[in-house]
Every structure is written in C-alpha cells, then in structure tokens.
Amino acid sequence: MRKLFTGISQLAGHLPEGESFCSGAQMSQMEPLKDAYLLVENGIILELGTGEAPRADIIVDLGGVEVMPGYVDSHTHAVFAAPRHEEFALRLKGASYEEIAAAGGGILNSAAKMALISEEQLYRQSEVFVRNMMAHGTTCLEIKSGYGLSIESELKILRVARRLQENLPLTIRTTFLGAHAFPKEYKGREDDYVKLVIEDMLPRVLDQGLADHIDVFCDRGFFTVEQTARILEAGTRAGLPAKIHGNELGLTGGVQVAAAHGAFSVDHLEHCGPDEIACLQQSDVVPVALPGTSYFLGLPYTPGRE
C-alpha cells in the first residue's frame, strides 16, 4: 500500500541522484526541497520530489512542517549499570580523565558496577534510556559493550543490546569493545589481557552472534597501536568490521591504525593534527566527533570544520 505525504514546507537530508554519501565541503551544503512530497510503500521511501505528486492509496497532508531524517547515533554506551556521579566532583576539583582512570575510576568503575547488576535489571533500565532516545528522534543506534571487561559482563551487555534490537522499533547495531580498558588485575601484564580478548572473549561473542563490529580504545594509557592492530586483525579474520576509539587523550596513532585496517570509523578525535586530517581525507574512514565528551571532560573539541 502506497502512502503519500504532502504539505512538506522543506524536505532536508536527501542526497543528489547517484551519490550514496557526502564528505568534506559537501557536508555544509544543505539544499532542502521546497513544497515537497514523500512517497512511501511498506515503510520504504520510493520517491521524493516537488511539483505534481504521484498517485497513492493514502494521502497524508502534513500541514507545512519540515521533514528530515531521523538521527543516527553512531557511538553510544546505552547499556550501562549505573552513572558515575561521584567522579563529577573530582573533575570539578581538576582531576583529569587519566588520573581518575588510574585511581580505579572511569571505565573500571563502570565495569565494577556492571558485574553486580542482573541481566534483567540491566535490560529494563536500558530500555528506558533507548525509548527516551527514540522520543527525541533517534531512529538508528549503535550500542557498544566495553563496560564489562570480563567475559561474563561483556556478553551480558551485548545480549541486552540484542534484546533491545529485537523488541524496539529502531535499528540497533552492536559493537564488541572488550578492549576498552585494562582491568586492574592485568596491570603490568597488559598483553595477557589482549590475548584474553582475542582468544576467549571474541570467540564467545561470535558463537552467540552478538556483535556487528569490533572496537578498541587506542590511546595514551590504554591500548597501544600494536595491541590495537592485533585485536582488529583478529576481528577482521572473524568477519567483524573495525571501529576505533582514538586520539581522545593525545596524538597517539589512532587515526593511522584505523586507516590501515579499513575501519568504518574513528571516534573521539579531540586531538587531531594536520597529519591525522590528511590521513582521514585520503581514506574512507568516517571521523566521528563527540562534543559531549569534550564539554564534560574539559578536552579540546574535535576540529570538525578542518
């Protein structure tokens, strides 16, 4: 059954015919269609345009509203056990992200809380968060693990994300981020944890079909470029496309290792110099800025215009 939406004052977000994406200076060019229509059949957009509209079974006059695509939130940790309010006071007193992490806060704090929560409770509260995102216009969502740092907790996060995908009317993609930080018990033997991620965690994730991508936090004080490359290569061999947390804390090679391994994206980029920008411009890796992180942690903002 065909449904025609009319009465659209402006329709934004469409691409020129024959193009599948835009990049660089193209991204600043917004040319919405005026007085437009939108033809849909079984949830799929068949046609959009201006002028004389095609015939349809149902016609809906939207009364002059603007129409735009739903939001795609490509970097979230929407499945988490509890907030870390207690760390906010430390930040106000000047403690850095790395100082808090070194003291067992940050990701390690979240992982400790994740170990204590039941899977059912985790699902119930995560559903509330995701429904709230939907209410604000999100139609496509990535959910990363990474707040587990153990086989059991990482699987728990990803199972909850898959349940959300099955039960809610939006698109959800899941990312295995066992390499988000090093657990305290692996201090001084970090390569043993890399081995655990590759040889124990990854096979379990794959056996249960829980992930669409693999991700690594490649940054100062976290995973080195060499460790990142080993994990991404293991994921690629298993059929999981790569993503990267990179250059949040410094110019640490995250962009370059992302490009070398054909990553879908490199996320954060609070530190991004001329070499990194040139590398991105010469690759298909999508740079993802996280301005909320910069605001909350007092870090530089990603140079999006550049």
Backbone bond lengths (Angstrom), bond angles and torsions (degrees), N, CA, C in turn:
res aa  C-N    CA-C-N  psi(-1)  N-CA   C-N-CA  omega(-1)  CA-C   N-CA-C  phi
1 M - - - 1.464 - - 1.527 109.69 -
2 R 1.322 114.85 128.84 1.465 119.72 -178.05 1.524 110.84 -92.97
3 K 1.349 114.47 134.52 1.461 120.86 178.51 1.529 108.37 -121.38
4 L 1.317 116.15 128.85 1.458 121.94 -178.27 1.521 109.72 -110.19
5 F 1.342 116.45 124.62 1.458 121.81 175.30 1.524 108.49 -100.87
6 T 1.329 115.69 122.62 1.462 121.79 177.65 1.526 109.01 -119.61
7 G 1.331 116.12 -176.36 1.462 119.33 179.50 1.507 113.15 68.04
8 I 1.352 116.76 33.90 1.463 121.57 178.47 1.525 108.03 -98.55
9 S 1.334 116.72 112.96 1.470 119.16 -178.59 1.522 111.32 -66.92
10 Q 1.345 116.67 -41.59 1.465 121.68 176.63 1.517 108.74 -143.51
11 L 1.334 116.13 134.83 1.458 121.55 175.61 1.521 107.77 -117.45
12 A 1.326 116.01 113.59 1.467 121.18 -173.12 1.520 111.01 -110.06
13 G 1.327 115.68 160.56 1.447 121.15 170.72 1.506 115.97 94.57
14 H 1.327 118.02 3.32 1.457 119.84 178.77 1.532 109.53 -83.22
15 L 1.307 116.61 155.49 1.458 122.32 178.12 1.525 110.08 -103.23
16 P 1.330 117.57 151.19 1.471 119.77 174.57 1.525 110.59 -57.69
17 E 1.296 116.59 150.02 1.462 121.48 -177.96 1.528 110.77 -57.68
18 G 1.313 115.99 133.02 1.450 121.45 178.53 1.514 114.94 90.61
19 E 1.340 118.42 -5.84 1.461 121.56 179.99 1.521 109.38 -108.11
20 S 1.341 116.52 138.26 1.463 120.99 -179.33 1.525 112.79 -102.02
21 F 1.325 117.34 -15.41 1.464 120.28 176.72 1.515 108.52 -160.98
22 C 1.324 116.34 165.44 1.469 120.26 174.65 1.522 108.71 -125.88
23 S 1.319 116.52 157.04 1.453 121.02 -179.16 1.522 108.96 -151.61
24 G 1.341 114.69 170.14 1.463 119.82 177.54 1.523 112.49 59.11
25 A 1.334 115.25 -138.67 1.464 120.46 -176.92 1.525 112.54 -62.78
26 Q 1.347 117.23 -23.48 1.469 120.03 177.87 1.524 111.53 -57.45
27 M 1.321 116.71 -30.30 1.459 120.07 -173.97 1.521 112.61 -69.43
28 S 1.324 117.54 -15.55 1.468 119.95 178.94 1.521 112.23 -93.93
29 Q 1.305 117.16 1.48 1.465 120.66 -177.09 1.527 110.25 -100.32
30 M 1.319 115.00 102.12 1.460 121.08 177.47 1.520 108.10 -102.21
31 E 1.300 117.04 112.77 1.460 121.29 179.73 1.528 109.08 -125.91
32 P 1.333 116.61 77.72 1.461 119.29 -178.02 1.527 112.09 -68.52
33 L 1.316 114.23 151.61 1.470 120.09 174.41 1.521 108.96 -78.71
34 K 1.329 116.28 135.22 1.462 121.50 179.97 1.533 109.56 -95.04
35 D 1.353 115.15 143.69 1.474 120.61 178.31 1.527 109.90 48.18
36 A 1.303 115.94 60.30 1.459 122.15 -169.43 1.527 112.03 -102.27
37 Y 1.317 113.94 169.35 1.468 121.82 171.96 1.522 108.75 -129.98
38 L 1.333 114.61 162.87 1.455 121.59 -179.46 1.529 107.63 -140.50
39 L 1.329 116.73 122.45 1.455 122.07 -178.75 1.520 109.29 -107.10
40 V 1.341 115.74 127.02 1.468 121.89 -174.33 1.524 109.13 -127.94
41 E 1.333 116.20 141.23 1.454 121.05 173.66 1.524 109.14 -136.02
42 N 1.343 115.49 121.06 1.468 121.48 -179.99 1.527 112.12 52.15
43 G 1.325 115.88 42.22 1.454 120.64 176.57 1.510 115.57 81.61
44 I 1.324 117.85 1.22 1.471 121.80 -178.74 1.525 109.22 -111.36
45 I 1.340 116.64 131.91 1.469 120.70 176.95 1.526 108.53 -72.74
46 L 1.333 116.00 119.89 1.465 121.18 178.44 1.518 112.16 -91.84
47 E 1.327 115.65 -35.99 1.463 118.62 -171.52 1.525 108.60 -160.65
48 L 1.315 115.34 148.12 1.460 120.86 170.39 1.519 107.48 -143.31
49 G 1.320 116.06 153.88 1.452 117.92 -178.18 1.515 111.97 171.78
50 T 1.331 114.98 -165.64 1.454 122.68 178.17 1.527 108.38 -128.15
51 G 1.308 115.42 171.28 1.462 119.19 178.92 1.511 111.43 83.90
52 E 1.329 116.04 -149.01 1.459 120.48 -175.95 1.527 110.19 -67.20
53 A 1.329 115.15 125.85 1.458 120.14 -176.81 1.526 110.74 -85.28
54 P 1.332 117.30 152.57 1.464 120.76 177.68 1.529 111.50 -72.94
55 R 1.297 116.53 167.45 1.453 121.74 179.08 1.531 109.60 -75.23
56 A 1.339 115.85 152.59 1.454 120.71 -179.16 1.523 109.30 -153.28
57 D 1.331 115.63 161.69 1.459 121.26 177.89 1.523 111.82 -75.50
58 I 1.330 115.72 -35.98 1.465 121.69 -179.33 1.523 107.83 -129.50
59 I 1.324 117.03 136.09 1.464 122.07 177.33 1.526 108.00 -118.81
60 V 1.336 115.72 127.48 1.459 122.14 178.84 1.519 108.63 -118.93
61 D 1.346 116.86 116.14 1.460 121.44 177.09 1.528 108.28 -89.05
62 L 1.335 116.32 116.04 1.468 121.00 -176.52 1.526 113.12 -84.24
63 G 1.307 117.57 -3.90 1.464 120.09 170.59 1.506 116.28 72.29
64 G 1.334 117.89 28.64 1.464 119.69 173.39 1.514 115.82 92.49
65 V 1.336 118.39 17.12 1.465 119.98 179.10 1.526 110.38 -78.84
66 E 1.333 115.33 167.41 1.454 121.10 170.54 1.527 108.57 -94.95
67 V 1.318 117.14 142.50 1.462 122.51 -179.29 1.521 109.08 -120.35
68 M 1.330 115.77 133.07 1.463 121.02 179.04 1.525 108.50 -141.86
69 P 1.326 118.08 162.86 1.465 119.88 177.52 1.525 111.16 -64.74
70 G 1.343 115.34 155.44 1.455 119.30 171.94 1.518 110.67 -67.14
71 Y 1.304 115.31 161.28 1.461 120.43 -179.69 1.529 111.10 -73.44
72 V 1.322 115.52 139.89 1.459 122.51 170.78 1.527 106.75 -107.74
73 D 1.321 116.81 112.10 1.468 120.60 179.45 1.524 107.44 -100.02
74 S 1.326 115.62 100.42 1.463 121.13 -167.52 1.525 113.89 -91.77
75 H 1.335 118.35 5.23 1.469 120.26 178.74 1.524 108.08 -150.65
76 T 1.333 116.79 98.44 1.464 119.35 175.46 1.519 110.31 -138.33
77 H 1.322 113.57 157.34 1.461 122.89 168.27 1.530 106.08 -119.91
78 A 1.331 115.60 56.17 1.459 121.16 -171.65 1.521 113.26 -66.32
79 V 1.328 117.50 -19.46 1.468 121.20 177.09 1.521 108.07 -101.92
80 F 1.325 116.14 99.43 1.464 120.85 179.50 1.525 108.72 -142.15
81 A 1.321 116.56 157.57 1.462 120.70 -171.22 1.516 112.74 -78.41
82 A 1.336 117.02 -44.61 1.464 120.01 -174.86 1.518 109.10 -163.34
83 P 1.338 117.19 152.00 1.473 119.67 177.37 1.525 111.03 -71.30
84 R 1.328 115.32 167.60 1.461 120.87 -178.55 1.534 109.68 -115.36
85 H 1.320 115.21 59.10 1.463 119.28 -177.46 1.525 112.17 -58.26
86 E 1.332 115.48 -34.13 1.465 118.96 -174.17 1.522 112.17 -63.65
87 E 1.334 117.67 -20.91 1.459 120.02 -179.41 1.524 113.04 -83.01
88 F 1.329 116.33 -16.25 1.461 118.78 -177.67 1.523 110.69 -63.63
89 A 1.335 116.83 -40.47 1.466 120.23 178.92 1.521 111.08 -62.73
90 L 1.338 116.42 -36.91 1.465 119.36 177.81 1.524 110.81 -63.72
91 R 1.331 116.33 -39.26 1.463 119.37 178.91 1.528 110.49 -65.59
92 L 1.327 116.35 -40.26 1.461 119.66 179.35 1.533 111.50 -62.57
93 K 1.329 115.73 -27.83 1.464 120.42 179.35 1.526 111.91 -86.55
94 G 1.345 116.32 0.72 1.461 119.56 173.52 1.505 116.08 104.28
95 A 1.334 118.34 1.51 1.463 119.69 179.09 1.523 109.71 -67.87
96 S 1.321 116.63 137.29 1.456 120.84 -179.85 1.522 110.58 -85.48
97 Y 1.312 115.52 166.20 1.472 121.82 176.57 1.520 110.02 -54.76
98 E 1.335 115.80 -46.07 1.461 119.80 -176.92 1.523 111.87 -67.82
99 E 1.322 117.74 -36.88 1.468 120.77 178.57 1.522 110.97 -65.42
100 I 1.326 116.25 -42.02 1.464 120.03 178.16 1.517 110.43 -65.25
101 A 1.333 116.77 -41.48 1.464 120.70 179.00 1.528 110.88 -64.03
102 A 1.336 117.47 -41.13 1.460 121.32 -178.55 1.522 111.68 -65.08
103 A 1.335 116.33 -26.34 1.464 121.02 179.57 1.532 112.62 -88.96
104 G 1.324 116.52 8.34 1.466 120.25 178.67 1.512 113.92 93.68
105 G 1.333 116.99 8.47 1.457 120.30 178.27 1.509 111.31 -91.65
106 G 1.328 116.26 -161.41 1.451 120.50 177.50 1.517 111.88 63.44
107 I 1.324 115.97 -131.94 1.462 122.27 -176.98 1.525 111.04 -59.22
108 L 1.331 117.97 -39.19 1.469 120.60 -178.88 1.522 110.78 -64.84
109 N 1.306 117.09 -36.57 1.469 122.42 176.69 1.529 109.69 -61.67
110 S 1.333 116.14 -46.76 1.463 120.18 179.10 1.517 111.74 -63.63
111 A 1.342 116.82 -38.67 1.461 120.55 -179.98 1.527 111.17 -64.93
112 A 1.323 116.88 -38.28 1.468 120.12 178.20 1.524 110.75 -63.34
113 K 1.330 116.98 -39.41 1.463 120.68 179.05 1.528 110.87 -71.11
114 M 1.331 116.75 -34.48 1.462 120.24 -179.85 1.523 110.96 -63.64
115 A 1.325 117.25 -35.73 1.462 120.33 -178.16 1.523 112.14 -64.97
116 L 1.339 117.25 -21.24 1.465 120.71 -174.06 1.519 114.21 -96.24
117 I 1.319 118.48 -15.17 1.456 121.37 -174.03 1.528 110.37 -91.65
118 S 1.337 117.14 143.20 1.456 119.89 177.31 1.524 109.82 -75.59
119 E 1.322 115.67 155.98 1.456 119.70 -179.78 1.522 111.69 -64.07
120 E 1.313 117.23 -36.51 1.462 120.18 -179.43 1.523 111.10 -67.84
121 Q 1.319 117.35 -42.98 1.464 120.14 177.55 1.522 110.47 -64.36
122 L 1.318 116.24 -39.97 1.465 120.62 178.52 1.524 110.25 -61.00
123 Y 1.333 116.57 -42.10 1.468 119.48 178.15 1.524 111.22 -63.35
124 R 1.323 117.21 -46.71 1.472 120.30 -175.41 1.525 111.12 -60.48
125 Q 1.330 117.66 -45.16 1.458 118.33 -177.88 1.521 111.74 -74.46
126 S 1.337 117.24 -31.96 1.461 119.92 178.03 1.525 110.71 -67.94
127 E 1.325 117.27 -35.76 1.464 120.28 177.39 1.525 111.00 -61.13
128 V 1.329 117.03 -38.41 1.469 120.47 177.13 1.530 110.35 -61.18
129 F 1.338 116.32 -45.26 1.462 119.92 -179.23 1.532 110.85 -61.99
130 V 1.333 116.23 -45.41 1.459 119.43 -175.29 1.526 110.70 -70.18
131 R 1.321 117.66 -38.43 1.470 119.27 176.11 1.532 110.98 -62.31
132 N 1.312 117.05 -34.98 1.467 120.12 177.04 1.524 110.62 -66.47
133 M 1.322 117.33 -38.72 1.462 121.08 176.06 1.526 110.49 -63.38
134 M 1.330 116.73 -41.82 1.463 120.62 177.91 1.527 110.71 -60.84
135 A 1.331 115.87 -40.93 1.461 120.13 -178.43 1.526 111.87 -64.04
136 H 1.336 116.68 -22.34 1.461 121.13 178.70 1.529 112.26 -98.33
137 G 1.331 117.33 9.26 1.462 119.44 170.66 1.502 116.82 108.82
138 T 1.345 119.12 2.23 1.463 120.69 179.15 1.523 109.65 -76.66
139 T 1.320 116.12 127.81 1.461 121.01 178.42 1.521 112.63 -118.02
140 C 1.330 117.05 -12.92 1.464 121.84 178.76 1.522 107.79 -141.86
141 L 1.323 115.96 131.84 1.460 121.04 -167.38 1.518 109.89 -141.22
142 E 1.336 116.40 133.27 1.457 120.32 168.56 1.518 108.48 -100.43
143 I 1.338 116.72 136.75 1.466 121.57 175.55 1.525 108.01 -121.37
144 K 1.328 115.43 122.41 1.458 121.36 178.49 1.521 110.00 -96.92
145 S 1.338 116.03 149.38 1.465 119.20 165.51 1.531 106.39 -82.80
146 G 1.320 118.02 -148.08 1.457 119.30 176.81 1.506 114.72 105.92
147 Y 1.326 117.48 -14.59 1.461 120.17 174.95 1.527 110.43 -100.21
148 G 1.331 115.65 26.05 1.454 120.70 177.65 1.505 111.88 -112.97
149 L 1.357 115.52 -58.22 1.472 123.64 177.88 1.528 112.73 62.31
150 S 1.326 116.36 17.17 1.455 122.16 169.12 1.523 106.35 -141.06
151 I 1.315 116.71 159.62 1.467 119.40 -178.39 1.527 110.33 -58.09
152 E 1.335 116.96 -47.57 1.460 120.41 -175.79 1.519 111.67 -63.15
153 S 1.321 117.89 -46.18 1.464 120.48 -176.18 1.516 112.48 -72.32
154 E 1.337 117.17 -37.67 1.463 119.18 177.81 1.528 110.54 -63.13
155 L 1.337 116.89 -42.92 1.461 119.84 177.75 1.523 111.26 -64.77
156 K 1.314 116.80 -37.03 1.465 120.71 179.59 1.525 110.86 -61.94
157 I 1.315 116.92 -45.00 1.470 120.70 179.14 1.526 110.67 -60.90
158 L 1.327 115.95 -46.86 1.463 119.76 -176.14 1.523 111.86 -69.74
159 R 1.336 117.87 -34.40 1.471 119.60 175.56 1.521 110.99 -64.19
160 V 1.322 116.56 -41.22 1.468 119.82 177.81 1.524 110.44 -63.17
161 A 1.324 116.77 -41.98 1.468 119.94 178.81 1.527 111.11 -61.65
162 R 1.317 117.01 -40.87 1.467 120.46 177.86 1.535 110.87 -64.62
163 R 1.327 117.70 -39.35 1.476 120.21 176.90 1.522 111.09 -62.38
164 L 1.313 116.68 -40.61 1.466 120.17 177.15 1.526 109.90 -61.10
165 Q 1.319 116.06 -41.21 1.469 120.90 178.73 1.521 110.57 -61.09
166 E 1.316 116.71 -41.04 1.463 121.20 -178.08 1.529 112.65 -71.65
167 N 1.332 117.37 -31.88 1.459 120.86 -168.66 1.527 115.09 -102.67
168 L 1.316 118.81 -13.16 1.463 120.80 -175.04 1.529 110.29 -117.52
169 P 1.335 116.74 147.77 1.474 120.94 -175.33 1.520 113.66 -85.39
170 L 1.329 116.87 58.57 1.461 121.54 171.70 1.518 107.79 -147.08
171 T 1.322 116.44 166.11 1.462 121.39 179.39 1.517 109.14 -85.98
172 I 1.337 116.95 126.48 1.461 122.10 177.29 1.519 108.76 -124.47
173 R 1.330 116.27 131.71 1.456 122.65 173.02 1.533 107.79 -116.92
174 T 1.322 116.28 141.03 1.459 120.25 -175.75 1.528 110.31 -110.96
175 T 1.317 115.08 145.89 1.462 121.83 -178.62 1.519 109.68 -129.39
176 F 1.331 116.46 127.43 1.466 122.67 177.20 1.525 109.06 -82.84
177 L 1.330 116.21 115.60 1.463 122.96 -177.43 1.527 109.73 -125.13
178 G 1.334 115.52 50.48 1.462 117.90 175.92 1.516 112.14 -60.09
179 A 1.340 116.10 -26.27 1.467 121.89 179.91 1.525 110.25 -92.79
180 H 1.329 115.58 58.36 1.469 121.51 179.50 1.524 110.82 -95.92
181 A 1.329 116.72 -32.38 1.467 123.35 178.21 1.524 107.17 -164.16
182 F 1.327 115.85 169.02 1.457 120.76 176.14 1.531 109.20 -96.94
183 P 1.333 118.67 123.71 1.466 120.04 174.41 1.527 110.61 -57.44
184 K 1.334 115.46 152.16 1.463 119.97 -175.73 1.526 111.88 -57.87
185 E 1.348 116.90 -34.69 1.453 118.83 -176.97 1.529 113.00 -70.52
186 Y 1.345 117.11 -8.48 1.469 120.63 177.82 1.532 111.73 -102.71
187 K 1.301 117.70 11.82 1.469 120.06 178.54 1.529 109.05 -63.13
188 G 1.332 115.73 126.28 1.451 120.94 -178.94 1.515 113.78 90.25
189 R 1.318 117.26 -11.40 1.471 120.98 176.13 1.527 109.49 -137.75
190 E 1.320 113.35 53.58 1.453 120.57 -174.84 1.521 112.96 -61.95
191 D 1.327 117.01 -33.84 1.464 119.13 -179.91 1.527 112.00 -64.59
192 D 1.341 117.05 -26.08 1.465 119.40 175.35 1.528 110.62 -65.72
193 Y 1.335 115.98 -35.52 1.471 118.20 178.07 1.531 110.65 -70.88
194 V 1.324 116.92 -38.14 1.474 120.10 175.02 1.525 109.22 -57.41
195 K 1.318 116.38 -42.87 1.473 120.76 178.53 1.523 110.66 -62.95
196 L 1.343 117.44 -40.03 1.467 121.34 178.07 1.530 110.73 -61.38
197 V 1.327 116.56 -44.43 1.464 120.67 179.58 1.521 110.61 -59.74
198 I 1.336 116.13 -45.24 1.467 120.83 -174.88 1.522 112.13 -75.11
199 E 1.326 116.77 -45.49 1.467 120.00 -169.20 1.524 113.85 -93.63
200 D 1.329 118.26 -22.91 1.464 120.55 -177.11 1.529 113.14 -114.93
201 M 1.330 116.81 -51.51 1.463 119.64 -177.67 1.526 111.98 -67.65
202 L 1.334 116.12 -52.64 1.466 120.74 -174.08 1.528 112.31 -57.63
203 P 1.334 120.04 -46.81 1.470 118.68 178.86 1.526 113.38 -59.91
204 R 1.346 117.34 -37.15 1.469 120.04 179.36 1.524 110.67 -67.50
205 V 1.323 116.26 -41.44 1.469 120.63 177.19 1.522 110.40 -60.34
206 L 1.325 115.85 -43.60 1.465 120.27 -179.10 1.524 111.65 -68.02
207 D 1.344 116.59 -41.47 1.462 120.35 -178.89 1.528 111.41 -59.15
208 Q 1.344 116.60 -34.65 1.454 120.53 -178.19 1.534 112.73 -94.54
209 G 1.332 116.65 1.59 1.462 120.25 177.68 1.517 113.74 59.57
210 L 1.341 116.60 45.10 1.457 120.31 -169.65 1.521 114.73 -99.80
211 A 1.330 119.27 -8.52 1.467 119.54 -172.98 1.514 111.97 -131.79
212 D 1.337 114.61 145.81 1.459 122.59 174.09 1.526 111.77 -102.49
213 H 1.335 117.09 -21.60 1.469 122.61 -179.12 1.526 109.18 -143.17
214 I 1.327 115.30 167.69 1.461 122.12 171.27 1.525 108.17 -124.45
215 D 1.332 116.47 146.12 1.461 121.69 -172.91 1.524 108.91 -139.55
216 V 1.334 116.11 154.26 1.467 122.70 177.61 1.525 108.38 -140.77
217 F 1.345 116.38 141.94 1.464 121.33 173.87 1.528 107.12 -90.01
218 C 1.334 115.71 93.37 1.457 122.23 -178.18 1.526 107.91 -94.87
219 D 1.332 116.29 100.69 1.464 118.23 -175.75 1.519 109.86 -164.66
220 R 1.318 115.67 171.78 1.457 121.90 -179.96 1.529 110.66 -60.74
221 G 1.327 116.19 125.75 1.447 120.44 -179.89 1.522 113.63 85.36
222 F 1.320 117.03 -1.63 1.463 120.92 -179.98 1.533 108.02 -122.76
223 F 1.295 120.17 -124.13 1.456 120.99 -175.06 1.522 110.23 -92.37
224 T 1.337 115.97 134.57 1.450 121.13 -179.64 1.531 109.98 -74.69
225 V 1.321 115.47 168.23 1.465 120.09 176.51 1.536 110.09 -58.68
226 E 1.330 116.71 -41.59 1.463 119.95 -178.44 1.528 111.19 -66.39
227 Q 1.322 117.06 -43.75 1.469 120.45 177.98 1.523 110.83 -64.68
228 T 1.319 115.91 -40.42 1.465 120.70 178.22 1.520 110.47 -60.51
229 A 1.325 116.34 -45.86 1.466 120.40 -179.23 1.524 111.19 -59.81
230 R 1.327 117.73 -41.38 1.462 120.78 179.63 1.526 111.45 -62.18
231 I 1.322 116.77 -42.80 1.474 120.42 -178.68 1.522 110.71 -69.39
232 L 1.327 116.46 -43.13 1.470 118.86 -179.67 1.523 111.45 -65.38
233 E 1.325 116.54 -38.49 1.473 119.48 177.80 1.518 110.68 -62.70
234 A 1.328 117.27 -39.78 1.465 120.45 178.01 1.526 110.13 -64.72
235 G 1.332 116.61 -41.77 1.455 119.70 178.11 1.514 112.40 -64.80
236 T 1.317 116.62 -41.35 1.469 120.91 -179.94 1.524 110.97 -63.18
237 R 1.332 116.35 -42.58 1.472 120.13 177.94 1.523 111.02 -60.54
238 A 1.346 115.66 -30.88 1.463 120.33 -178.65 1.525 112.62 -88.15
239 G 1.337 116.52 -0.90 1.459 119.80 178.08 1.503 115.55 91.98
240 L 1.334 118.28 12.69 1.465 121.41 178.08 1.525 109.92 -100.61
241 P 1.328 118.74 115.53 1.467 120.61 176.24 1.528 110.91 -62.06
242 A 1.331 115.27 152.54 1.462 121.26 -173.41 1.524 112.44 -90.11
243 K 1.333 114.50 150.04 1.456 123.30 165.45 1.526 106.15 -137.74
244 I 1.327 117.18 163.84 1.466 120.92 -176.13 1.527 109.80 -139.14
245 H 1.345 116.50 135.80 1.465 121.99 157.18 1.531 104.92 -86.85
246 G 1.317 119.45 118.64 1.455 118.50 -175.60 1.515 114.34 -144.33
247 N 1.334 114.54 147.01 1.469 122.81 170.84 1.527 113.36 58.29
248 E 1.322 116.54 32.83 1.464 119.05 172.38 1.521 110.57 -73.84
249 L 1.332 117.11 -37.61 1.462 122.04 -171.38 1.517 113.77 -109.36
250 G 1.324 117.54 -6.54 1.455 120.11 179.21 1.519 111.02 173.57
251 L 1.316 116.13 177.88 1.467 121.79 176.30 1.524 107.40 -84.24
252 T 1.325 115.33 87.70 1.457 120.26 -165.95 1.529 113.90 -117.52
253 G 1.341 117.60 16.54 1.452 120.12 174.78 1.510 115.38 88.43
254 G 1.324 117.94 5.27 1.452 120.40 -178.65 1.514 113.44 -62.24
255 V 1.321 116.55 -40.68 1.470 119.97 -179.84 1.521 110.41 -64.76
256 Q 1.307 116.13 -44.87 1.458 119.84 -176.02 1.528 111.85 -66.13
257 V 1.335 118.13 -40.95 1.459 119.41 -179.94 1.524 110.28 -71.59
258 A 1.332 117.63 -31.17 1.465 120.58 175.22 1.521 110.58 -63.21
259 A 1.346 116.22 -45.71 1.468 120.20 -179.81 1.524 110.96 -66.03
260 A 1.324 116.52 -40.20 1.466 120.39 -177.61 1.520 112.09 -64.00
261 H 1.330 117.02 -27.01 1.464 120.67 -177.39 1.532 112.33 -108.15
262 G 1.333 116.74 16.25 1.455 120.28 175.03 1.510 113.71 59.65
263 A 1.326 117.16 38.41 1.461 120.71 -177.17 1.526 111.40 -64.58
264 F 1.321 115.51 148.41 1.462 120.01 173.03 1.523 110.26 -60.68
265 S 1.362 115.90 -45.01 1.465 119.09 -174.89 1.510 109.80 -151.98
266 V 1.334 114.32 160.17 1.459 121.92 166.22 1.527 105.98 -125.06
267 D 1.320 115.80 122.02 1.459 122.55 -170.12 1.528 110.93 -110.00
268 H 1.297 115.92 146.17 1.472 128.49 -178.98 1.525 109.27 104.08
269 L 1.342 118.05 -89.67 1.470 121.80 175.99 1.526 112.86 60.35
270 E 1.334 116.39 32.29 1.465 118.31 174.38 1.527 110.90 -62.67
271 H 1.321 116.68 -26.12 1.467 122.34 173.09 1.528 107.31 -115.32
272 C 1.316 116.26 113.56 1.457 120.25 -173.43 1.526 108.50 -150.99
273 G 1.350 115.73 104.65 1.448 120.87 -176.59 1.518 112.97 -96.73
274 P 1.335 117.24 -174.50 1.474 121.62 -178.35 1.524 113.44 -56.90
275 D 1.335 117.64 -38.65 1.467 119.88 -179.56 1.527 110.84 -65.72
276 E 1.332 116.08 -40.78 1.464 120.30 179.82 1.524 110.78 -66.99
277 I 1.328 116.48 -42.06 1.468 120.07 179.61 1.527 110.35 -63.47
278 A 1.334 117.00 -43.58 1.468 120.35 178.20 1.523 110.85 -62.15
279 C 1.328 116.80 -41.02 1.466 120.78 179.19 1.526 110.46 -62.08
280 L 1.325 117.20 -43.04 1.465 120.54 179.74 1.521 111.17 -65.50
281 Q 1.320 116.24 -40.93 1.462 119.79 -178.29 1.526 112.30 -66.22
282 Q 1.321 116.53 -22.47 1.469 120.95 -179.36 1.525 112.78 -97.91
283 S 1.332 116.83 9.10 1.457 120.80 -178.41 1.525 109.45 -131.13
284 D 1.338 115.71 175.82 1.459 121.51 175.71 1.520 112.02 -98.38
285 V 1.329 117.74 8.51 1.462 121.30 -179.84 1.533 109.35 -70.13
286 V 1.316 116.64 131.71 1.461 120.67 179.69 1.534 109.41 -86.40
287 P 1.337 118.82 121.77 1.462 120.05 175.01 1.531 109.96 -80.26
288 V 1.326 115.89 130.26 1.464 121.25 -178.00 1.526 108.88 -118.39
289 A 1.313 116.42 115.73 1.466 122.05 177.85 1.522 109.52 -88.37
290 L 1.328 116.02 145.63 1.463 121.67 178.29 1.531 108.65 -126.32
291 P 1.338 117.17 76.80 1.465 119.93 -175.25 1.519 113.80 -62.20
292 G 1.339 117.40 -26.43 1.463 119.18 176.10 1.515 111.81 -62.33
293 T 1.334 116.55 -35.97 1.459 120.70 176.63 1.523 110.58 -64.59
294 S 1.328 116.45 -45.22 1.463 119.96 179.34 1.524 111.05 -60.33
295 Y 1.324 115.96 -42.68 1.466 120.92 -178.36 1.524 110.65 -64.31
296 F 1.329 115.75 -47.40 1.467 120.13 -173.45 1.523 112.35 -73.29
297 L 1.341 116.84 -37.04 1.459 120.68 -175.23 1.525 113.32 -97.21
298 G 1.329 117.72 -4.31 1.458 119.96 -179.47 1.512 112.94 70.43
299 L 1.330 116.80 33.43 1.466 122.09 179.62 1.528 109.99 -97.02
300 P 1.336 117.52 162.95 1.476 118.91 174.78 1.527 110.67 -60.36
301 Y 1.319 116.37 152.16 1.453 120.94 176.25 1.528 109.97 -83.73
302 T 1.307 115.97 143.54 1.458 121.76 176.68 1.527 109.38 -57.68
303 P 1.339 118.86 132.31 1.475 120.88 -178.98 1.513 111.26 -75.69
304 G 1.322 116.57 72.80 1.456 122.02 -173.22 1.524 114.26 -59.86
305 R 1.326 117.00 -41.76 1.475 119.38 -179.32 1.529 110.93 -62.92
306 E 1.316 116.00 -42.68 1.464 119.92 -179.71 1.525 110.27 -66.18
